[in-house]
């Protein structure tokens, strides 16, 4: 890596994961910057997912401080399912060609935009642990494969079908993130995908971004967070389709 690369990676990761801590989609900023700094597609995904675990941890500290985390009896099974899904997803990613990862991003962005923006899908008011468990498995698997836009996809699932508020879904997601990202990161390290020179500045930036992003989400409130999720889902879906169509 060049001399300025750690500075660029720090700034890009800070911006991307601050956004990601509020509405998701930070990977759409972090991964392209990592690629521009000379890292491979597999290294960019691995570093993004692994360092995002720190953003999840610091974000959880802030959300716990304000009592925003749902009961573990509700989301506990989803956490276990996310860990299993992340390990499966990381193995799939290791075997996938780089070109296929772009299609995974696009499909996930379109699905998230549909779920978040479809007003005909009324949100349930009752917690559904079984639904949350399958959602956790799906989110963990997707995070292991790429992680890009997983927050938008997951919050749409958790709030529409799992009975959680938008901020509660975001808090639950951070627990799933911390679990899945830690598992996936271990797999990436074992498979040699982590560039340790890039890891340090990205890890520091992620820790700062998680704390500040969670504080911003709490300040915004549930209604504005929900609107921002819907807008972000549509923007990311259009951006990914446009990128593939070029």
Buried (B, 14 or more C-beta within 10 A) or exposed (E): BEEEBBEBBBEBBBBBBBBBBBBBBBBBBBBBBBBEBEBEBBBBBBBBBBBBBBBBBBBBEBBEEBEBBBEEEBBBBBBBBBBBBBBBBBBBBBEBEEEEBBEBBBEBBBBBBBBBBEEEBEBBEEBBBEBBBBBBBBBBBBBBBBBBBBBBBBBBBBBBBBBBBBBBBBBBBBBBBBBBBBBBBBBBBEBEBBBEEBBEBBBBBBBBBBBBBBBBBBEBEBEEBBBBBBBBBBBBBEBBEEEEEE
